[in-house]
Amino acid sequence: MAASNHWTERSTVGLVSGGHFLSHFYIIVFPPLFPLLRAEFDVSTAALGLIVSIISLGMLLQIPVGELVDRIGAKWILVAGIATTSIGVMVAGLANTYLVLVAGAAISGIGQASFHPANYPLLEAVSDDDRLGKNFSIHTFGGYVGFAAAPVIVGFLALTAGWRSALLLVGAVGVGYAVLTAVLLEPVYQANLDGTDDEAETASTSSLSALLQPTILIMAVFFIVFTMAEKGIQTFTPLLVIDGFGLSETVGNTTLSVFFAVASVTVLLGGVLADRYDPRAIIAGATTIAAGTMFVAVVDVVPIGALAAIVTFAVAGGAFGLVFASRDRLVSTYAAEGSTGRSFGFVFTASSLGSLSTPLLLGAAIDLSSTILAFALIAGCFLLSGLVVLLIGERSSAFLTGVASRGD
């Protein structure tokens, strides 16, 4: 690879991964504030879950955003998304009523719709095939560092300066990053689109047939179920630790941060594995471990003190992180030519259905029963997601034969 191309790859992966850090940071910016928001606005757990669901509602726009990416390029859509998401968080920081808080979450969710449909085409455009899994894993690593950082940073800022100041400050950082991305990011996916002059091919890949392939549909179902488990952990881990285990708020936020910190490390290992081994086997094995660990936590196999809670979620987070590069590699492999943005927009829209429904459903389960029941359901979702991906058949095996031959 030429030096200029090498620099383009590194700068693109770095900027896109930084944007993904902010995307995930903002997705989880509200749950660490739930105890404060519950006291401030006197609302139920289900109402707090609605805030997270509203963000997911905006992500239902990922299919049209993906279509736009495949027509005009990804750079400016990503820049607009970073800015919009950040501004939404700042609006929430100005809230003096619950409805304004929800409005800020809605604006932030609209901005979130741009990240996945724009990020993956940018990464694919600068990646050789034998580095695609690794670059996907670096991108995911950035996102899960965002998940790990948010509870600690937002929790600290809220305790020292108040929750409103915390949201305003972290939102302002995102606006600055949008400006940086506008200046430094090269329009590499636009260059790829400009290089294809077959209008008939472009028209054909814009049709629903590009999205309704059996493998893409299977992956969409996987995204829904896997995201339900992920969203449950994001949203309710602090409450499980506080209400279910009888531990402190600090332990609750630390447990959630450890889950994502460990996941952010194993994400990188998952990228290496995805370039060498069967993505289906990696996903099935990792989700089984995550499900088993969650079951151990909620059925009182061992006493759950502070250390046990942190260790349990660390193990689950490690297994969780192995999934992502394999997941993304499967979607990239089966996306129709010229439809990378649409395909990722489609599966992440499916993911948004899980994100949208889970906080409300699990919040209601907690209000009616307990956090223990909610996390038993989360474990079941992990297990089911691993079974779903095994429905992908022999074409995946053929792809893997090619991967193995490239690795030899």
N, C-alpha and C positions, 0 to 999 in steps of 0.2 A: 504494500500500500504506500503511495506517495506521501511525502511529509505533509503536504497541504491537506490531503484527504485524511491523514491520520489526525491532524489537528481538528479538522471539521468533525470527525467522529467523536473525539474526546470532548470538544466544546459542546456539541449537541447533546451528547449523553449527560454531561455535567449540568447544563442549563435545564434540560427536560427533567432530570432527576431532582434538581432543586425545586422546580415547580411542583413535582409530585410530593416532595416533602411538605410544601405548604398546603397542597390539596388535602393530604391526610391529616395534617395538623388541624386544619379548619373543620374537617369532618368530626373530629373528636374534641373540639374546643369547648363544647357545652357540657358533656357529662361530668367533668371534674367540678363544674360549678353547680351541679344539681342540688346539693344540700343548701347552698346559699340561695339559689333561685327558688327552691321550694319554700324557704322561709320568707323571701322577699315578696313573692307573688301569691303565696298561699294556694298552691295548686297540687294536684294529685301526681302520683308517679306516672300514670298514663298520659297526663298533660305534659310532663317533662319528656316522655318518650315521643310525643307528637313533634317536639322541636327537632329531634333527630330525623323523624320521618319526613318532615317538611323539606329538609335538605335533600333527602333521597327523592322526593317528588320532582325537584328540579332536574335530577339526573335522568328522568324519563325522556328528556330532550336529546339524549345522546345519539339516537338514530338520525334525526335531521341534521344534527351537528356533524356526524360522521359523513353524511351525504355532502355537506358543504365542504368539509375537509378534502374529500376526493374530487371536488370540482375546482376549488380556488387555492388549496394549500393549507398548511397547518399552523404556520408561525403566528399570524395575527389572530387566529381563533384562540390559540393558547394564551397569547398576551391578554386578550379581552377577558378570557376566563379567569386568569389570575387576578386581574383588577376587579372584576365583578364580585368574585368570591370574597376578596379582602374587604371591599366596601360593604358587603352584606354583614360581615362580622362587626364592622365599625357601627353600622346602624343598630345592631343588637346591643352594642355597648352604650348606645344613647337611650335605650328603652326605659320608659317609666311605667309601662303597662305590659302585661303578658302578650297582648296582640302585637305591639311593636316588636317585641322579642321574636315572635313568630315571623313577622314580616322580614326582619333582618335575616333569619334563617332561610326564608324563601329566596331572597336575593342571592345569598351565598350559594344555595343549591343550584340556581340557574347558572351561576359561574362554574360550578363543579361539572356541569355537563360537557365542558370543552376538553377536560384533561385527557381522558382515555382515548377518545377518537382522534385527538391531535397528537398525543405523545407517541403512541405506537407507530403510526406512519413515519414520524420523524426518526425514531430509532431504527426502524426497518430500512429507511432510506440510506443510512450511513453505516450499516452493519454488514460485514461479510457473513455468509451463512454459518460458518463455524464459530462465530462470535455472537450470534443473535441471542442465544439463551443467556449468555453472560451479560450482555447489555440490557436485556430485559430484567435480569436479576439485580443489576445495579440500579435501574429505575425503580424497581419494587423496594429495594433496600432504602432508597431515599424516602419513599412513602412511609415505610414502617418505622424509620427513625422519627418521622413526623408524628406517628401514633405514639411512639415511646416518649417523645419529648413533651407532647402537649399536656398530659396530666401533671407532670412535675412543674413545667414552666407556668402554665395557666394557674395551677393551684397556688404556687408561690406568689405570683403577681396578685392574685385575688386576695390572699391573706394579708399581703403587705400594703396593697394600694386600692383594693376593692375590685369587685368583679367587673364593673363598668370600665375602669381604667385598664384592666387586663385585656379586655376585648378591643378597646380602642388602640392600644399599643401594638398588639399582635396583628391587627388589621392593617395598621399603617406600614408595618414591615412588608406585608404582601404587596401593597401599592408600589413601594419602592422596587421590589423585585420585578414587578410587571414592567416597569420602565427599563430596568437593566436587561431583561429578556428582549424587549423591543429593540434595543441597541445592538446586542451581541449575537442573538440567534440568527443563523443563516436559514433561508427558506428552502431547505434541501428537499422536502417533499414536493413543493411547488416545482422545483427543477425537474423532478422525476415525472410529474404530470405533463410538464411542457415538452418532455422528450417523447411522449406517446401521442402520435397524431392520428391514430385510428379511432375516429369518432364512433364508429359502429361498435367497437369493443367497449368503449366507455359507456355507451348507451345500454349495452347488454349487461354490464356489471352493475348498473344502477337499478336493475330490476330486482324484484323480490326473490327471483330464483337464486341469486347470489347468496342470499341470506337463509333460504329455506332448505339448504342441503341438510341431509340427516345428521351429519357430524356437527355442523354448526348449531342445529337445534338441540342435540344432546348436550353440547357445551353450554348452551343457554340455560337448560335445566340445571346442569351442574352449578352454574354461576348463581342461580336463585338459591339453591339449597345451601351451598357453601357460604354464601353471603349472609344467610339467616343466622348461621352459627357465628360468623365473624361479628355481625352487627350486635348480636346478643352480648358477646363478650365486651365489645367496645362500650356498650351503653350501660350495662348493669353489673359489671365486675365490682366497682366500688360498693354498690348496694349489697351484693352478695357477701362481701367481706365484712361489711358493717352490720347488716341485718341478719344474715345467715350464719356467719361465724362469730359474731359478737366482738369484732375487732375494731380498731380505730379508723377514722377517715384517712389518716396518713398511710396506714397499712393498705387500705383499699386502693388509693391512688398509686402507691408504690407497686402493688401487685399487678395492676394494669400496665404500668410502665415497664415492669420486668417482662411481662408477656410479650410486648411488642419489641422490647430491646433484644431479647433472645431471638425472636422471629426475624428481626432485621439482619441478624448475623447469619442465620441458617438460610435466609433468602439467597445469599451469595453462594453458599454450598449448593443450593437447589439449582442455580444457574449452571454450575459445572455438571451436575448430574443430568440436567435436561438436555445438554449437548451430547451425552454419551449413552443414556439408557432410556428405556421405555417410559415415556411420560405418564402413561396410565398406571403402571406399577408404582411409580414414585408417589402419585397422588393417592392411590388406594391405600398404600402402606402408611403414609403420613396421616391421612384423615382417620385411619383406624387407631393409631396411637393417640391422636388428639381426643378422639371420642372416649377411649378407655381411660385416659387421664381425667377427663371431666367427670366420668361416672365414679371414679375412685374418690374424687373430691366431695361429691354430693351424697354418697351413700354411707359416709362415715366409716370407711374402711380403716382410716387412720384419723387420730384427733387432729383437728385443723386449728393450729395456732398460727401466729404471724409467719414463722419460718416455713411451716408446712404449706400455707397458702401460697407464699412466694415461690417455693420450689415446685409445687404442683402446676402453677400457671407458667413457670419457666419451661417445664417439660412440654406442656401443651403448646406453648408458643414456639418451641424449637421444631416440633413436628409441623405445626401450622405454616411456618416459613418455608418449608421445603416444597410446598405445593405450587408456588406462583409461577416460577419460570416454566415448569412443565405445562401448567394451564395455558400460559400465554403462547408457548411454543405450539401447542395443539391448535389454537385459534389461528395463529399466523400460517401454519401449514395448510389448513383447510380453507382459508379465505380465498375467494375467487380473485383472479388477476385484476388489479386496479381497484379493489374494493376493501383494502385494509382498514380504512377509516370507517366504512359502513359496518364491516364485520365486527370490529371491536366496539363500535357504537351499539350494535345489536346485542351482543352478549353482555355488555355493561348496562344496557337498558334493562335486560332481564335481571341482572344483579340488583338494579335499583328497585325492582319489585320486591326482592327480599329485604332490601334496606328499608323500604317504605313500610312494609307490613310488620316487620319483626319488633321494633320498639313498642308499637301499640299492643301487639299480641302478647308479648312477654310482660309488658307493663301491666296489662290486665291480669295475666296469670299471677303476677306477684301480688297485685291488690287482692285477688280472690283467694290465693293460696299462699305461696312463699317464693323466695328467690331460689330455694332448692329445686322446686319443680321447674322453674325457668331454665336452670342450668342442666337439668336432666334432658329437657327438650333440645337444648343446644348440643349436647352430646349426641343425641339422635340425629340431628341435622348433619353433623360431621360424618357419622357413619353412613348415612344415606348418600351423601355427596360422593364418597369413594365408590359406592356401588354403581352410581349413575355413570361415572366416567368409564367404567369397565364395559359399558354398552358399545363403545367405539370399537370397531372391528379390525379386519385384516389390513385395511389401508394404513392404519397407524403402524402396524408391524412392518409394512413395506417401507414407510418413511424411516423407521428406526434402523432398518438394514442399511439405508443410505447414510444415516448418522454414524453408525458403527464403522462403516467403511471409510468415512472421512476421518474418524478418530484414530484409525490404524496407521 
